[in-house]
Amino acid sequence: MQRSNAEVAEMPAAPSPETLTAELEILLARNGIKVPDMRRDAVMAAYADLRQQIALLHGRYGAAAEPSNVFRLSPTESQGGAT
């Protein structure tokens, strides 16, 4: 099913590398996580990728396209003797 451009939400602009670094530093400090200097670049790259994936998932559809529930409830049919 094709969606019109009006139905597809725009992806937000990616934060700058400085902003991502500051955000990650705050999150690590808040949670008491110490990353060795030799692994900091790899952790930063993974965090930047995670942020991109989150933005992609959250920006994919507008609120109007969200289902109200995930189940289809069909009415039960009478099985004969029960009323």
GUMITI-646397 format. One record per residue: residue in three letters; z, y, x of N, C-alpha, C in turn. Coordinates in nm, 2 decimals, padded with zeros to 4 digits. Atoms other than C-alpha are relative to their C-alpha. Layout:
BEGIN
rest	n.Z	n.Y	n.X	ca.Z	ca.Y	ca.X	c.Z	c.Y	c.X
ALA	Z	Y	X	Z	Y	X	Z	Y	X .
...
! end
This chain:
BEGIN
rest	n.Z	n.Y	n.X	ca.Z	ca.Y	ca.X	c.Z	c.Y	c.X
MET	00.00	-00.12	00.08	00.00	00.00	00.00	00.00	00.12	00.09 .
GLN	00.01	-00.12	-00.08	-00.10	00.33	00.15	00.09	00.11	-00.06 .
ARG	-00.08	-00.11	00.04	00.14	00.62	00.14	-00.06	00.13	00.03 .
SER	00.05	-00.13	-00.03	00.04	00.98	00.11	00.08	00.07	00.10 .
ASN	-00.07	-00.08	-00.11	00.14	01.23	00.38	00.13	00.06	-00.06 .
ALA	-00.12	-00.06	00.06	00.39	01.38	00.13	00.11	-00.10	-00.01 .
GLU	-00.10	00.10	00.01	00.57	01.05	00.11	00.06	-00.04	00.13 .
VAL	-00.05	00.04	-00.14	00.61	01.00	00.49	00.07	00.11	00.06 .
ALA	-00.08	-00.11	-00.06	00.89	01.20	00.64	-00.04	00.02	00.15 .
GLU	00.03	-00.04	-00.14	00.83	01.38	00.97	00.11	-00.05	00.09 .
MET	-00.10	00.04	-00.10	01.00	01.24	01.28	00.06	00.12	00.06 .
PRO	-00.05	-00.12	-00.07	01.24	01.49	01.43	-00.04	00.00	00.14 .
ALA	00.03	-00.01	-00.14	01.17	01.62	01.77	00.10	-00.07	00.08 .
ALA	-00.09	00.07	-00.09	01.32	01.42	02.05	00.08	00.10	00.08 .
PRO	-00.09	-00.10	-00.08	01.62	01.59	02.22	-00.05	00.00	00.14 .
SER	00.03	-00.02	-00.14	01.57	01.72	02.57	00.08	-00.10	00.08 .
PRO	-00.07	00.09	-00.09	01.67	01.50	02.86	00.15	00.05	00.03 .
GLU	-00.13	-00.06	-00.03	01.96	01.74	02.93	00.10	-00.02	-00.12 .
THR	-00.08	00.02	00.12	02.08	01.71	02.57	00.04	-00.15	-00.01 .
LEU	-00.03	00.14	00.00	02.06	01.33	02.58	00.11	-00.04	00.10 .
THR	-00.10	00.03	-00.10	02.25	01.32	02.90	00.14	00.05	-00.04 .
ALA	-00.13	-00.05	00.04	02.53	01.54	02.77	00.05	-00.08	-00.11 .
GLU	-00.05	00.08	00.11	02.55	01.34	02.45	00.05	-00.13	00.04 .
LEU	-00.04	00.13	-00.05	02.57	01.01	02.63	00.13	00.02	00.08 .
GLU	-00.13	-00.02	-00.08	02.84	01.15	02.87	00.12	00.02	-00.09 .
ILE	-00.11	-00.02	00.09	03.05	01.26	02.58	00.03	-00.13	-00.07 .
LEU	-00.03	00.13	00.07	03.01	00.93	02.40	00.07	-00.10	00.09 .
LEU	-00.06	00.09	-00.10	03.10	00.73	02.72	00.15	00.05	00.02 .
ALA	-00.13	-00.05	-00.03	03.40	00.96	02.79	00.09	-00.03	-00.12 .
ARG	-00.08	00.02	00.12	03.52	00.94	02.43	00.05	-00.14	-00.02 .
ASN	-00.03	00.14	00.01	03.52	00.56	02.44	00.06	-00.06	00.12 .
GLY	-00.06	00.05	-00.12	03.66	00.53	02.79	-00.09	-00.10	00.08 .
ILE	00.09	00.09	-00.07	03.35	00.36	02.93	-00.05	00.07	00.13 .
LYS	00.05	-00.05	-00.14	03.27	00.40	03.30	-00.12	-00.08	00.04 .
VAL	00.12	00.07	-00.04	02.92	00.33	03.41	-00.02	00.03	00.15 .
PRO	00.02	-00.03	-00.14	02.86	00.28	03.78	-00.12	00.08	00.03 .
ASP	00.11	-00.09	-00.03	02.63	00.53	03.94	-00.13	-00.07	00.02 .
MET	00.12	00.08	-00.02	02.38	00.26	04.03	-00.06	-00.04	-00.13 .
ARG	00.05	00.05	00.13	02.34	00.17	03.66	-00.02	00.12	-00.09 .
ARG	00.00	-00.11	00.09	02.35	00.52	03.51	-00.14	00.03	-00.05 .
ASP	00.14	-00.03	00.04	01.97	00.57	03.51	-00.05	-00.10	-00.10 .
ALA	00.05	00.10	00.10	01.91	00.24	03.33	00.07	00.02	-00.13 .
VAL	-00.07	-00.03	00.13	02.18	00.32	03.07	-00.05	00.12	-00.07 .
MET	00.06	-00.12	00.06	02.03	00.66	03.02	-00.13	-00.03	-00.07 .
ALA	00.13	00.04	00.05	01.69	00.51	02.97	00.01	-00.08	-00.13 .
ALA	-00.02	00.09	00.12	01.82	00.25	02.72	00.05	00.09	-00.11 .
TYR	-00.05	-00.08	00.11	02.01	00.52	02.53	-00.11	00.09	-00.06 .
ALA	00.11	-00.08	00.05	01.70	00.74	02.51	-00.09	-00.08	-00.09 .
ASP	00.09	00.09	00.09	01.50	00.45	02.37	00.07	-00.03	-00.13 .
LEU	-00.08	00.02	00.12	01.78	00.37	02.12	-00.01	00.12	-00.09 .
ARG	00.01	-00.12	00.08	01.77	00.73	02.00	-00.13	00.01	-00.07 .
GLN	00.13	00.00	00.06	01.40	00.71	01.95	-00.02	-00.10	-00.11 .
GLN	00.01	00.10	00.11	01.42	00.39	01.75	00.08	00.04	-00.12 .
ILE	-00.07	-00.04	00.12	01.69	00.53	01.53	-00.07	00.11	-00.07 .
ALA	00.08	-00.10	00.07	01.48	00.84	01.46	-00.12	-00.05	-00.07 .
LEU	00.11	00.07	00.07	01.19	00.62	01.38	00.04	-00.06	-00.13 .
LEU	-00.04	00.07	00.12	01.38	00.41	01.13	00.05	00.10	-00.10 .
HIS	-00.05	-00.09	00.10	01.56	00.70	00.97	-00.10	00.10	-00.06 .
GLY	00.10	-00.10	00.05	01.25	00.92	00.94	-00.12	-00.07	-00.06 .
ARG	00.12	00.07	00.05	01.01	00.65	00.82	-00.03	00.03	-00.15 .
TYR	00.02	-00.03	00.14	01.06	00.71	00.45	00.10	00.11	-00.05 .
GLY	-00.09	-00.10	00.06	01.20	00.99	00.24	00.10	-00.07	-00.09 .
ALA	-00.10	00.05	00.09	01.50	00.95	00.02	-00.05	-00.06	-00.13 .
ALA	00.05	00.05	00.13	01.29	00.90	-00.29	-00.06	-00.14	00.01 .
ALA	00.06	00.13	-00.02	01.13	00.59	-00.14	00.11	-00.11	00.02 .
GLU	-00.11	00.10	-00.02	01.47	00.42	-00.09	00.03	-00.08	-00.13 .
PRO	-00.03	00.07	00.13	01.54	00.14	-00.34	00.14	00.02	-00.04 .
SER	-00.13	-00.01	00.04	01.84	00.16	-00.55	00.09	-00.12	00.03 .
ASN	-00.08	00.12	-00.04	01.94	-00.19	-00.47	-00.11	-00.10	00.06 .
VAL	00.09	00.09	-00.07	01.79	-00.48	-00.28	-00.03	-00.13	-00.08 .
PHE	00.01	00.12	00.08	01.81	-00.75	-00.55	-00.08	00.03	-00.13 .
ARG	00.06	-00.01	00.13	01.59	-00.80	-00.85	00.08	-00.09	-00.09 .
LEU	-00.08	00.08	00.09	01.81	-00.91	-01.13	-00.08	-00.03	-00.13 .
SER	00.07	00.04	00.12	01.63	-01.10	-01.40	00.10	-00.05	-00.11 .
PRO	-00.09	00.05	00.10	01.78	-01.17	-01.74	00.01	-00.15	00.00 .
THR	-00.02	00.14	00.00	01.93	-01.51	-01.78	-00.06	-00.06	-00.13 .
GLU	00.06	00.06	00.12	01.75	-01.74	-02.02	00.10	-00.10	-00.06 .
SER	-00.08	00.10	00.07	01.93	-01.95	-02.28	-00.04	-00.14	00.04 .
GLN	00.03	00.14	-00.04	01.96	-02.31	-02.17	00.03	-00.10	-00.11 .
GLY	-00.01	00.10	00.11	01.97	-02.47	-02.51	00.12	00.02	-00.08 .
GLY	-00.11	00.00	00.09	02.31	-02.53	-02.67	00.10	00.11	00.02 .
ALA	-00.10	-00.11	-00.02	02.51	-02.24	-02.52	-00.04	00.12	-00.07 .
THR	00.03	-00.13	00.07	02.54	-01.92	-02.72	00.09	00.11	00.06 .
! end
